Amino acid sequence: MFSIFSGFILTLIAYLIAKPINKRLPQVPLLIIGMFLVIGLLLLFGIPYERYHQDMNLIFSHLLGYVTVALAIPLAAMRYDDLPLKAILGILVFASISAVALPMGLAYALHMAEPTVLAFATRAVTTPIAINIAELLQSPVSVVILIVILSGTIGAAFSSIILRNIKDERATGLALGLAAHAIGAAQAWQSGPVAGRYAAFGMAVNAVFTAIWLPSFILMLR
């Protein structure tokens, strides 16, 4: 019988195997390596994914909220006295609005249903907040989770190519936090503590800002 304990051990083994692989292939995000290893282990042991998801989804979803809040801890170590507030504010507003408008526009152009179009609006924020926004907008939560995870995975996977000429860790960290939220923040921490803190800062501030203006704007239009 597959149990929560077995699923946890399987996930932990995948993570421990993924760590040394990621050191040899730093351009591939650790979470992506771990994800494929989990899939491989499930196939190896003949465990249906539906059973793994059923047993592990509740605990992982519960822990995800704590992990997201815990990202605020490194923000206390940041220096805010030399933070370019005007530039950061401009980047935040542009990143939040464009991350909502572009995916929604593409979904609308492809003639998707209204709930699916609204699901794409949550692409900009991390999973726990995206789920709350989806419930307010009455969007399919499963689609929202898929969109958020895929966008974070793709953003983190291509970050080493897109940001290869940017040497400022603050800029790379902020970009990863804004574009790839939690997965991007995890990728930034592998680059260094400065990049990690700015990624956590960008992800947290963008999530709060988007969670305020997006539902209010959509509900006002209805």
KABEL-V719240 format. One record per helix or strand of 2 or more residues. SS is the DSSP state (a for helix, b for strand). FROM is the first residue (numbers start at 1). TO is the last residue. If there is no record, write none. Layout:
SS:FROM:TO
SS:FROM:TO
This chain:
a:4:24
a:30:44
a:49:70
a:73:77
a:85:109
a:114:124
a:127:137
a:141:162
a:169:191
a:193:221
